[in-house]
Amino acid sequence: MAKMLYSVTMSLDGFIAGPGGDMSWLTDLIGPNPTVDRVIGEIGALLVGARTFRGDDPHRGTEKEGKPFGGGWTGPQFVLTHHVAQAPVPGVTFVGDLDSGIAAAKAAAGDRYVNVLGAETARQVLEAGMLDEILVFVAPILLGDGVRLFDHPGGRTVRLERLSLTEAPLASTIWFRVLG
């Protein structure tokens, strides 16, 4: 059965995007990473937040824009939104609620990962008790402001178990299992 994985690159000060969802800071930090290559091969489906789907993209303005992992992955995407696109998007299913989105993405992923994209969507999946693992690529940069990895003032404590810690030229990688 599919596991829910939140994989994300984060600045050292805890931001995954700059103010307004700006991802341009990440462009110069994308490079060879064996963990990224491995994970991409283990993803069966994506559960994507609406804001992420509609434009938070480090590849903005290039031929890779709008393509998951810059075109390194293809497969079914489930976008959590209350505003469905007017024109169909190949490979994308728009879902209106978290439970049906998770169910559809898990069914599509089979025994592979459902990779969660978007901070708000990841927070919702975590709060629902459905997030199994978190993979964080810690980039050597301080953004100072923006979208936090997890932002839930008044939220509960969530225990994690570190599964691995690795180094790559452009980011340190920490992989966790969510214990609850």
C-alpha positions as CSV (number, residue, x, y, z in Angstrom):
1,M,0.0,0.0,0.0
2,A,1.2,3.5,-0.8
3,K,2.9,5.6,1.8
4,M,2.5,9.4,2.0
5,L,5.8,11.3,1.7
6,Y,6.4,15.0,2.0
7,S,9.7,15.8,0.2
8,V,10.9,19.3,0.1
9,T,13.9,21.6,0.0
10,M,14.2,24.0,2.9
11,S,16.4,26.9,3.7
12,L,18.5,26.5,6.9
13,D,16.1,29.0,8.6
14,G,13.1,26.8,7.8
15,F,11.5,28.2,4.7
16,I,10.5,26.2,1.6
17,A,9.6,29.3,-0.4
18,G,10.3,33.0,-0.2
19,P,7.7,35.7,0.3
20,G,4.7,35.2,-2.0
21,G,5.7,31.6,-2.8
22,D,8.9,32.7,-4.6
23,M,10.9,29.7,-5.5
24,S,13.6,31.4,-7.6
25,W,16.1,31.0,-4.7
26,L,16.1,27.3,-5.3
27,T,17.1,27.5,-9.0
28,D,20.9,27.7,-8.3
29,L,20.7,24.9,-5.7
30,I,19.2,22.3,-8.0
31,G,21.8,19.8,-8.9
32,P,22.9,16.2,-8.7
33,N,21.6,14.4,-5.6
34,P,21.4,10.6,-5.4
35,T,18.6,10.7,-2.9
36,V,16.5,12.8,-5.3
37,D,17.2,10.4,-8.1
38,R,16.2,7.4,-5.9
39,V,13.0,9.0,-4.6
40,I,11.8,10.1,-8.0
41,G,11.9,6.5,-9.0
42,E,9.8,5.5,-6.0
43,I,7.0,8.0,-6.6
44,G,3.7,6.6,-8.0
45,A,1.5,9.7,-7.7
46,L,1.5,13.3,-6.5
47,L,-0.9,15.0,-4.1
48,V,-0.4,18.7,-4.9
49,G,-1.7,21.9,-3.3
50,A,-3.4,24.4,-5.5
51,R,-0.9,27.2,-4.9
52,T,2.0,24.9,-5.8
53,F,0.2,23.6,-8.9
54,R,-0.6,27.1,-10.0
55,G,2.9,28.6,-9.9
56,D,5.3,28.0,-7.0
57,D,8.0,26.7,-9.4
58,P,11.8,27.1,-9.3
59,H,11.7,26.4,-13.0
60,R,9.5,29.4,-13.8
61,G,10.3,30.9,-17.2
62,T,12.1,27.8,-18.5
63,E,11.0,24.8,-20.6
64,K,10.9,22.8,-17.3
65,E,8.2,25.1,-15.8
66,G,5.1,23.2,-14.5
67,K,6.7,19.8,-14.8
68,P,7.1,17.8,-11.6
69,F,10.8,17.7,-10.5
70,G,11.6,19.8,-13.6
71,G,10.4,17.0,-15.9
72,G,12.2,14.3,-14.0
73,W,9.0,12.6,-13.1
74,T,5.7,11.8,-14.9
75,G,2.6,10.2,-13.6
76,P,-0.8,10.9,-12.1
77,Q,-1.2,14.1,-10.2
78,F,-4.1,14.9,-7.8
79,V,-4.5,18.6,-7.1
80,L,-6.4,19.6,-4.0
81,T,-8.5,22.7,-4.9
82,H,-11.9,24.3,-4.7
83,H,-11.3,26.0,-8.1
84,V,-11.1,23.4,-10.8
85,A,-9.2,24.5,-14.0
86,Q,-11.6,25.3,-16.9
87,A,-9.6,23.2,-19.4
88,P,-8.6,19.6,-18.7
89,V,-4.9,19.2,-17.8
90,P,-3.5,15.8,-19.0
91,G,-2.5,13.6,-16.1
92,V,-4.1,15.9,-13.5
93,T,-7.2,15.2,-11.5
94,F,-8.7,18.0,-9.4
95,V,-10.1,16.9,-6.1
96,G,-12.2,19.0,-3.7
97,D,-11.3,17.5,-0.4
98,L,-8.3,15.9,1.4
99,D,-9.8,12.5,2.1
100,S,-10.8,11.8,-1.5
101,G,-7.5,13.2,-2.8
102,I,-5.5,11.0,-0.5
103,A,-7.6,7.9,-1.4
104,A,-7.3,8.6,-5.2
105,A,-3.6,9.3,-5.0
106,K,-2.9,6.1,-3.0
107,A,-4.9,4.0,-5.4
108,A,-3.0,5.4,-8.3
109,A,0.4,5.0,-6.6
110,G,-0.1,1.3,-5.8
111,D,2.8,0.2,-3.6
112,R,4.9,3.3,-4.4
113,Y,5.0,6.7,-2.6
114,V,2.4,9.5,-2.9
115,N,4.6,12.5,-2.8
116,V,3.0,15.6,-1.2
117,L,3.8,19.0,-2.7
118,G,2.9,22.2,-1.0
119,A,3.3,23.3,2.6
120,E,-0.4,23.7,3.4
121,T,-1.3,20.4,1.8
122,A,1.5,18.7,3.8
123,R,0.2,20.3,7.0
124,Q,-3.3,19.0,6.3
125,V,-2.1,15.5,5.6
126,L,0.0,15.6,8.8
127,E,-2.9,16.9,10.9
128,A,-5.1,14.1,9.4
129,G,-2.6,11.6,10.7
130,M,-1.9,10.3,7.2
131,L,1.7,11.5,6.6
132,D,4.1,8.6,6.8
133,E,7.5,10.1,6.0
134,I,9.2,13.5,5.6
135,L,12.2,14.0,3.4
136,V,13.9,17.4,3.8
137,F,16.8,18.7,1.7
138,V,18.4,21.4,3.8
139,A,19.9,24.0,1.4
140,P,22.8,26.2,2.5
141,I,20.9,29.5,2.3
142,L,19.0,31.8,4.8
143,L,15.8,33.3,3.3
144,G,14.7,35.3,6.3
145,D,11.0,35.1,5.4
146,G,8.5,33.2,3.4
147,V,6.6,29.9,3.6
148,R,7.6,27.7,6.5
149,L,8.2,24.0,6.2
150,F,5.3,23.5,8.7
151,D,3.4,26.4,10.1
152,H,0.6,25.7,12.5
153,P,0.5,28.1,15.5
154,G,-1.0,26.3,18.4
155,G,-0.5,22.9,16.7
156,R,0.5,19.7,18.4
157,T,3.9,18.1,18.9
158,V,4.7,15.4,16.3
159,R,7.4,12.9,17.1
160,L,9.7,11.8,14.3
161,E,12.3,9.0,13.9
162,R,15.3,9.8,11.7
163,L,15.7,7.2,9.1
164,S,18.8,8.6,7.3
165,L,21.1,11.6,7.1
166,T,23.2,12.1,4.0
167,E,25.3,14.8,2.3
168,A,25.2,15.9,-1.3
169,P,27.1,18.8,-2.9
170,L,24.1,21.3,-2.7
171,A,22.1,20.1,0.3
172,S,22.1,17.9,3.4
173,T,19.3,15.3,3.4
174,I,17.3,14.2,6.4
175,W,14.7,11.5,6.1
176,F,12.2,11.0,8.9
177,R,9.3,8.6,9.7
178,V,6.3,10.2,11.3
179,L,5.6,8.6,14.7
180,G,2.6,10.7,15.7
